[in-house]
């Protein structure tokens, strides 16, 4: 498979390594300094582009790839609030393909399935309140993380006592604390921590006066995310439309 990389930071380098190990060809690498290469023949020759950039650049990158009918796999978060409807139109009406996930880790896919099942059970036990904490490296721009939002959405959909999630506090290594933990009983609070070079930790806690139940996913490195992105590209090669990890992993 011919792969183009959009974004060549730590994730881009890891994806390149794993893609080559799996026998794929990297035909084009686009970063901030060579945006003109979106219009190069090498980019247009790609079967799939794998995009890991930032919330402000992601949607524009999708549009540039779609203009050459290149399928996209993307792990960028923070763009959906403003551009979800646009992306749905591209994929459903214009025949383009985007495989998007807030997290491509196989472990997170398993964790998400456990989260959904646990929330379904806990709907019967109103004495447990639920909260969510996510920890990431200090370079991460958005809070809460896209993965935390996806996990929270899955909980809210299954707990009658929660109607929405709410952004809580963000704690930084330099001592800054942004936001507030104030929330109503029907809101699921998501707190964030930005610490060192942490790849990603997500913890869901159900607490009652009698006891607590906690589940956690702790990423040791970016390798799991990179492998999942390549697996998603392999899946996307032969599938079309707006795709998610629910299509790739059948739990």
N, C-alpha and C positions, 0 to 999 in steps of 0.2 A: 504494500500500500504506500502511496505517496502522501507524505504529511508535510504541511506547512505549520510552522510555529509562529504564533503571534504573542509577543512578550517573551523576553529572554533573560528573566531573572533567575532566581534559585529554582523555581518550579520549572521554568522553561528548560534549564540545563538538565534537570532530573528527568523530565519527560523525553528529551532528546536521547539520553543515555538508555532509558528503558525501551524506547521505540526501536532504536538500532539493535538492541539485544534481541528483540522479538522479530527482527528481520525486515523492518520497515525502512523506507528511504525518506530522509529529510530533504525536501526539494527547495525550501525557502524558509528563512528565519527573518522575521520582521520585529524590530524594536523601535524605540522612540526616534532613533537617528536615521532610519531608512524607510519612512512611511511611503515613499514613492514606489517601493517594491510591491505594494498591493497591486499595481498595474503592470507588473512584470510578467512575462510568459511563464516563468517558473512558478509563481503563485497560482496562476490560473490552471496549471497542470496538476495541482494537488487534488487528491481524492477527498481529503478532510483537512481542515485547519483546526489546530488545538490552541485555544485562546485563554491565557491567564494574564490579565492586566489589572485594571482598577475600575471602580464604579463609573468614573467620568469618561473613560475611553471605550468601554466594552461595547455599547450599542453602536457607536460609530464603526468599530471594527467589524461587527456583524454585517452592517450595511455594505461595507467595502468588500467583504467576502461574498456576500449574496450577489453583488453586482457582477461577479464572475462565476456565479452558480457553484461556488465552493461550499460544501457542507461544513458546519462549525460545531466543535465540541468546546464548551466554555465552562470554566469554574469561577469566573468573575462574579462578584456579588455587589449589591447596592444599586443596580440599574433598574430593577424590575418596577419599582414604584412609579417611575416616569415613563417607562417604555414597554411594559408588559403587553399592552394592547397592540402596539406596533409590531412586536415580535410575533405575536399570535397571528396577525394579518399576513406577515411575510410567509409564515409556515403553512397556514391553512388556506390562504387564497392565492399566494404567489408561487407556491411549490418549492419554497426553500426549506432547509433542514437545520435545526439547532438542537443539539443535545446539551441541555443545561442542568447542572447540579450545583447545589451549594457546597457539596463535599463529595468527592469521587472515591473516598476510601471504602474498600470492601468492608472493613470493620465498622465504619459509620453506617453503612447500609444495613448491616446486621443489627447494630445498636438502635437504628431507627425503627426496625421491625419490632424489637423488644419494647421500645418506648411506646409504640402504638398499642401493643398487646397489654402492657402494664396499665396504660391509661384506661383502656377498656375495662379492665378488672377494677381499677380504683374508682371508677364512676359509681360503684356500689357502696363506697365507703367514704361518706362525706366528712368524716372526722379528720381526714388527711388533707392538709393544704399542700400545694405543689409550687415549687419555685425552680428556677433554672439559672445556672452560673456557667459562663464560658470564659476561658482564658486563652489568649493568643499573644504573639510577639508584639513588641512595641511599634512595629512598622504598619500594622493593620489599620486601615483608615476607617472602616465602618464598625459600628457597634450598635446593637448586638451583631454577632456574626450571622452570616446567611444560614449556616447550619443550625444555630440556636433558634433562629426564626422558624425554620422548617420543622424542627422538633417541637417548638411551642405551638405552631399551627396544628400539628398532629394531635397534641394534647387537648387543645381547645375544642377540636372537632369531636372529641370523645368524652369530655368531662362536661356534664350539664351545668356544673357550678362555675365554670369559667367561660366568659363570653369573648375575651380577647386577651392578648398579651400586652405588656407595657414595658418599655425600656426603663431600667432602674439606674444604678450607679455604674460608673466606670472608674476603676482604681488604676493609677499609673505608678510606675516605679519611683518617680520623683516625688511622690506623696500627694499628687493631685487627686481629688475625688470630684468627678463631674456627675451631675444628675441627682436624683432623689429616689429613695425607696418607697415613697408614698404611693399607695395604690389602693384601689377598692377591692372588696372581697371577691368580686367576679373577674378580676384581672390577674393574669399569670405574670409574675415579675421576672424579668431577665436582667441579671447583673453581669457586668463584664469586668475582666481584669486584663490589663496589658502589661506583660512581664517578660523581660529579657528576649529570648529567641524561641519561645514556646511554640511548637507547630500547631497545637490545638488540644484543648481539654474541654469536654462538655459534661456537666454533672446535672442530673435531675434528682430532686429531693422531695419526697413525700413525707411530711412531718405531722405527727399527731401528739396529743398529750401523753400517750402511752409509749410510742416508739417512732422510729423513722425508717424509711426504705429509700435507699440511694443507689442509683446506677450511674456509672461513669465510663466515658470513652476517652482514652488518653493516647494521643498519637505520639510515637517516639521519634518520628522523622517525617519528612515530606514524601518518602518513597511510596507509601501506601496510596497517597493522593495521586502521584504521578502514574503508578501502575493502573489505577482505576480509570484515569483519563485516557490512557492508551487502550484499555479494554473497551471503553466507551467509543473510541474512534473506530475500533475494529467492528463494533456493533453498528455504528452509524453508517459505515461503508455500504451496507446492504439494507438500510432502513431509511425512512423519510419522515418529515414532519417535525413536530415539536416533541422531543424525546426526553425522558428522565431516567433516573436510576431505577425507578419502578419497572421500566421496560427491560432494563439490563439484568437486574437481579430479581428473580421470582421467589419471594419468601411468602 
